[in-house]
Amino acid sequence: MEVKNNVEETPVIKKWRQSGEQILPANMNDFNVAAEGYNLYPVHPLGNNKIFNGYPSLTRWIIENKTVIIDGYIGVFWQEIEFLLQQEFTKSNIRVNWIRSSDSMKSPEEISQLVNPFLGERKSVWGKKTTLQLGDFFNSEYTLIQPNKAYEVNILIGMGAALISWDAPVIYLDIPKNEIQYRMRANSVSNLGADKAASDFEMYKRFYFVDWVVLNAHKAQVLDRISVVADVQHKSSLNWIHTNELKKGLKHISQSLFRVRPWFEAGAWGGHWLQDNIEGLNKNEVNYAWSFELIVPENGIVFESNGNLLEVAFDFLMISEYQSVLGKHAPIFGMEFPIRFDFLDTMDGGNLSVQCHPSLTYIREEFGENITQDETYYILDCKNDAKVYLGFQDDINPIEFNQALINSQQLGQEIDIEKYVQVHDAKKHDLFLIPNSTVHSAGANNLVLEISATPYIFTFKMYDWLRLGLDGKPRPINIEHAFKNLDFNRRGSAVTNKLISKPLVIEKGKDWELIHLPTHQEHFYDVHRLEFDTEITVKTNNTCHILMLVEGTSIKVKNADGTVTGFNYAETFVIPAAAQSYTLINKGKGRARVIKAFVKDEVNFEG
């Protein structure tokens, strides 16, 4: 096998990232933390001298170890990182034997044949989660590669490098999934084993159903061999940490609390509440439709030391500490975090598409997911005319509805959607219940806190108000999928009786109340609202709690270990099961209200 050892010139990546959002600063000194209000960059301190900055310091560590493996995630600029490291080796007159895992990958054509069965129909936005393993992407002789002792330093670099069982430390290069997508949109990265970028639509589908699946499994398999983790989301610099220190940080937050770094996306129906109320967001963006508050397959966790910031994928926490995070529900969900929080912003925007989500059986058989997209809409804020579309009219005729949808799609005809779908007034703190197979949509002039099971891309759109996406193209309509899942029994009075939560006080004290907002029997999670004037103490009962301040300006959270952390209005945070108990302290004027979502004691996934 021919091995190329020379790094001759830096790769040219002109347009490397396409987004109106700022990249996470590398250091706390690079941004101003707002004195009050929503914090875009939540950090978890590790203490001094835990996170190191720059290629020179990492190069010195490599030279000390002489033989290393550099593995990592999709979206990494491998050639540029190799070049930047080589610059430092050259300064020290160190001869390096570079061995690239990509040279041992199967051809792009062979890999395309491997992955195509998991990508569904070409025009479909969905595939099926792969059963492939990372080793399937490599030639059989790959495992025979050995270091060359004639060199002072040997480096095996690239995705899948740690598949080789050298007796050598592993450096793992990580990158947030939002940044992967910004690079995808700039055509500066490609899929695993592909030789060129495809369309955004094709690349994301392959990321979701193939690349992320095999690379997450690989990360879990090699975690105990990783000595260093580096955050390489910046183009020409990095921050890095020894894995034993990272694991200490992960263990600590798995027993106290944490908040992931949120990120934001524009959309066809997007509004302006987030833009108007969160300092630091791009005011020139066309709108914001989503905030990924806690969509953990795509969120990261940020650690801090000496001002240096290092972000790792949420996967690291679940691989290392899922039992502490999920407590008694860990045997059910394993490393898959079960609940997500996100914002749907339609304030001065438009209606979401009329849609539904797949049944549990359907999502398992068709897409390979373990749990389905059971949702609720919690109305955090709204205007007086805000509506939610939910459930069918009592006289719904499925055949007539289907034909109206088809005619709309084929002929561009508007539909009087209220002829078929009920519309309900939306008020602050309402909770609308949307178990799988339920027709629904959020109307304009809402800020919806969507509390849901974790899956998040399986939306079957039936009617999209004849509008175009931000790219100027029609958004996909999925009438056939929808009609294989719609429950037409969710109609008439059953909607208001069973799909709009009826709050009730279940506990109360001198200046606090615990309010239950019951969810549907098909939801595996439940919702409480904690209302208090001064403070309230809560036990986890070995269950993970996901919380948000939904009324008030700020609170403090005091953990059982005595640590105190502050959170502001509309910020999502997580109390792991292992925290045992915590006290919420109101720091604003008037009564504080905090939403708490958690997995029910009895969970049934028979499908």
C-alpha positions, 0 to 999 in steps of 0.5 A: 500500500502506498502511503503519502507522507508529505504535506506540501500545501494548505488546502484552499477552502474559501467559502467554508461556512454558510450561516448568519449565526456567529460561531461559538467564540473560542474564549470567554473574552471574545464575547460579552455575557449579557447582565440579564436575559437569555444567554446564547452561550451557556458554559460549564466551568471546569476549573483552571488549566483544563482546556488548552488552546492552539496547535502548538500545545497539541503538537508538543503533546503529540511529540511527547507520545511519538505515535498517535491516532487522530480520529473524529467526526464528519465535517472535520477539515482533515487536510487543513488540520494536518497542514496546521499540525505539520507547520508546527512539526516543521518548526521543531524539525520533526519528521512525521509519517502521515498515514490517512485513513481515507486512503484505505476507504472503499471507493465512493462508488462502493460506499454509495452501493452500501448506503443507498438501501438506507436512503429511501426514495430519491425525492423522499426526505427520509431514509432508514437508520443504517445497520452498517458499522464504520468498519464496513466503509474500509478495505480489508487490508486497512487493519494491517497498517503499522507505524514506520519506526524510521520516523520520529512521529507516526500519525494515523489520521482521519475518520475511523483511524481508531479502528486500527488497534495500535498501542497509541493514544487517540485524539478525537476531533469533534465538531457541533452538528449545526456547524457541520450543516453550515459547512454542508451549505457552503459545500466545504464538506461531503458525506462519509466516503463520498468524493464530493458534496451533494445537495443540502437535502441529500447530504443531510439525509445521509448524515442523519440516517447513515453518517451520524449513526455509524460515527456515534456508535464508533465514538461509543466503542472507542471512548475509553481509548481516547486520550484527548478531545479537541473542538475543531469548529474554528477553521484555523484554531482549536481548543483541546482537553485531556479526556480524563478531565472531560469525563470529570466534567461530564460526571459532575453535570450528570449529577447536578444540572446542565444546559446545552448550547441552543442554536437557531434556524430560519424557516418559511413560516418563521416569526420574530419573537426570538429575534426581538427578545434574544440579545445577540441573534442576527437582526438581519436574518429573514426570521427565526422559525426554530430554536434548538433548545434541547434537540440533543441529537444536534446540540452540544455542551460547552465547557470552560477553563481559563476562559477557553471554551470547548464544545462537545456533542451531547453524545459524549454525556450520554455515552459516559453518564446515561445512567446518572442522567436518566436514572430509573429510565436508563434501561428503557432509553439507554444512551438515547435522551428521550425528551426535547424542547424547542421553540416554534416562532410564528410571531408576526410570521405564518402558520405551520403546515397542516401535518401529522407524525408517524405511529410508533409501529410506522416509524420503527418499520419505515425509518428505524427509530425506537420512539416516535414523535409524540408532541405537545404545544405549550404556549409561551407567548402569543397575540390575541388572535393566535390559533392552534389547529388540532384534530378533525371536525366531527363530520370529517370525510377522509376521502373528501379531505384526501382529494382536497389535499391532492387537488391543492397540491396538483392544481395550486388550489387553496383549501378552507382548512377549517372545513376539515380541521378544528381551530382553537384559540391559543392563550399563554400557558395553554398545553395542546396535546399532539400524540402521533397520528394527530392532525395539527398546526401552530397558527401565526402569532404564537411562540410555542414551546414544543415539548416532545419525544426526541425524534424531530424530522418525521413530519408529514406535511399535507397542506402548506398554504401554497407557499414556497420555502426560503429557497424559493421552491415548494416544500415537500408534501407527504399526503400518502405517508400522512394518510397511512397514519392519521387517526380520524377518531380524533374529531369533534368533542373528543379533541377538546376533551382529550387533546387540550390539557386540563390543569389541576393543582396537585400540591400546594404550600404557603406560597407555591403550587404544583400544577399537573398539566396531564398529557395524553395516554400515548405520551410517555412523558408528563408535564408539571408547572411549578408556581412559587413566590419565593422558592420550592424544593423538588425531588427527582425521584430518580427521574430526569427533569427538563425545565424552563422558566416560562414566567418571571425574569430569573431564578436560581437553582440550588443543587443538593451539593450546594452549588447555585446556578442562575437561569433566565426567562425562556432558558431550558435546563436539565436536572439529571436523575442523580441530582436527587433534589434541587431548590428553585429560588425566584429572583424576579418580581411577581410569581415565577412559573417553571415548566417541568417535563419528565418520563412517566413511571409506567412506559409502554412501547409495545407499538 
